[in-house]
Amino acid sequence: MQRIPEADLMDDEAQARAYAEADFAEAHQQLITLFQQRWPGREVTGRVVDLGCGPADISIRFARAFPRCEIEGVDGADAMLAHAVKAVAAAGLSSRITLRNRYLPDESLAQQPFDAVISNSLLHHLQEPMTLWQTVRACARQNSTAGTPVFVMDLMRPASEVEVTQLVEQYAASEPDLLQHDFRRSLFAAYRIDEVQAQLNAAGLNSLTVEAVSDRHLLVAGLL
């Protein structure tokens, strides 16, 4: 099935609110669990960047899982960040999670390198995927003897429109029509594993691997 790009920003208030209020607990917690399984016993300290943080649910979950880190959540959509600010305050984590409006590529992110780079559901929004991988490389602290963890999850494009419809019905049937519509568009806009592998090869990120971790998600992970 051919990829159909979608808008790179979710800056419509109704769209942002629907996304912020949706129940993504299972998928978001999976990112934390898989991170811990990838590097068992590793304590994440220092500065972490969450690229495309949206309403900050993953930033909050990561901060709770690794209480010795500080997180900079970045997103290009003001509407999303407005929900993120409220969520972070409600979680009592405003002292550890900083939220910034950044539209990639943004050279300022490389000025103070990070000790871990995480991202969820950003790649499929990008018209030029190399923007993400160049940002990942620029953000990672290069002088870390233990390596800088990189952990990027995203949707994975199904093989057919029939599979898209099945996934929407299975995972979003109880969600508002707007969210179902966005989920469908995102599945069409997502990349396949072979496409992401080609992106990593082109970016020279050979230490990162890509694999399927669910029927609709792929994971790029490794140390830089």
N, C-alpha and C positions, 0 to 999 in steps of 0.2 A: 504494500500500500504506500503510495507516494505521500511524502510529508507536505502538510499544509500549514505554513507559519501562522502564528497569531500575534496579537499586539504584545509589545515588549514590556509594557507597564499595565498594572491593574490599578488605575488611578480614579476609576469611577466609584463614587461613594457607595452606591448600592452593591456593586460588585465586591468592594473591599469589606463591607459589613457582612455580606453573605459568607465570604471566605473566613472572616474572623469568628463568626458564630457557628460555623460548621464543625462537626465532630471529626477531627483528624487525629484523635488521640492514638489510635492503633498504629497508624503509619508513622506519626511523629515519634512515638516512643520506640518504634522499631529502629529508627536511626540511632537513638541513644544506645539501645541494646546491642546493635551490630557494632557500634564504635567500641563498646566495652569488650565485646567478644573478639574483635580484631586485635586489640592491644590489652589483654587481660592484666589487671593489676597496675596499669599505667595511670598515674595521677597527672591530670592536665593542669598545669599552672601557667601563670603569665597571661598573655593577651591572646584572645581567640576572636577571629572575625567570622561572622555569619553573613555570607553574601546572599542578598535577596531574602532578608529576614522576614518580610511580610508582617503579620501581626505579632511576631516575636514568640510564638509558642515554642518553637524549637530552641531559641535562645534561652528561654526560661527553663526548659527541661534540661538543657546542657548545663546551665549554671547550677541547678540543684544537684545534678549528678556529679559535678566536679566543683566543689565549693571553694577551691583555691584559685580559680581562674576569674578573669574579668573579660567580658564579651563586648565587642563592638558590632552591633547589628546595623547593617546598611541596606537601604532599599531606595529605589528611585521614585517611589509613589508616595506622595504626601498622605493620600487617603489611607494607605496601609499603615504608615508610620503613626498616624493619629490613633489607630486602634492599638498599635504596639506600645505606645506611651502609656495608655490606660492599663494594658495587661501587665506591663512590667511594674507599674506602681502598685497595682492590686496584689501582685506576687511579693511585694516588699523587696524588690531587687534593683531598685533605681540606682543604688550605690555601686552595683557591679555590672549593670548592663547599660551601655551608652548607645543611643540610637541616632543615626545620621542619614541624611538624604544624600545618596551618592548614586550617580548614573554611570555605569561602566562603559568604557574604561575611565578610571579616575586615578590619576597619578599620585594623589595624596595618600592613597591606601598603601603605597610602597614606601612611604617616608618613615614609618615606624613599623617594621616587620612584626608579624604575628607568630605566636608559638603553636597555633593550630588554625586550620582553615576548614570551615564547614559550610555546606550549602544544601538547600533542599528546594527542588522544583523551580530553579532559576534557568537551567540550561535550555529547556524547551521554549522559553520566552525569547531567547536571543536570536536575532536574525543572523548574527555572525558568531557562531559558537566559540571561535578562537578567542573572542573577548574574555570569556570566562577563564579559559586555560592560561592565557597570558596574565590575567589578574591573579589567579592562584599562584603562579610562579613568582610574581612580583611581591605578593603578600607574605609568602613563606620566609621565615627566618633562615637565612642561608648558612649561618655559622653554628647551627645547632648540632652538637655531636651525636645526639640521639635521633636526629631527624625530626622534621616538622610534620605532624599528622595532617593529611588531607582527606576529607571525607565528604563526598558529593553524591547525594541521592537525587534521582529525578524519575519522571515517568518514562516508560518504555513504549514505543509505538507498536501497536498490534499489527498483525499481518493483514487484517482485512477490516472492512467497515462493519461486518457482522460481529467480529470480536469487540470492536469499539462499543457497539450497542449492548452487547452482553455485559461488558465491564461497567458501563454506566448503570444498567439495570441492577447489577449485583451490588455495587458499592455506593450508588447515589440515588437510588429509587425513592428514598424517604427525604431527600434534600429538596430545597426549593428549585423551581424550574431554572432559575438563573444559574445556580450552582451546577445543575445537571448539564446545562448548555456549555458552561465553561469547562467542565470536566471533559466533555466530548471534544471540544475544540483543542484542549490540551493534549489529549491522546493522539489526535491527528498531527499536532505540532511536535510531539516528542521524537527523539532520535532512537535508532536501533543500536544494539550493542556494537555491531561492526562499524557503524558510522562514528560512534564515540571512540572506538579504538583507533580509527583513522585520525580523528582529531588529536588524540593523545600522542600518536606517532608524529604528527606534523608539528606539535608543540614541543617535542623533545621530552615529554614527560613519561619516559619509559619505566620509571619506578612505580607508576600507578597502574592498577589493574581495573578492569571493568567486568562486571558480572550481573546476572539477573538475581534479584533477591526476593521477588514475588512475581505474581502473574502480571503486574503492571509497573513494577519499579526496577530500576537498575542502580548499581552502586559503583562509583569510582573511588578507590581508596589506595593509600600507600603513604610512604614517607618521602619527603623532599629534604 
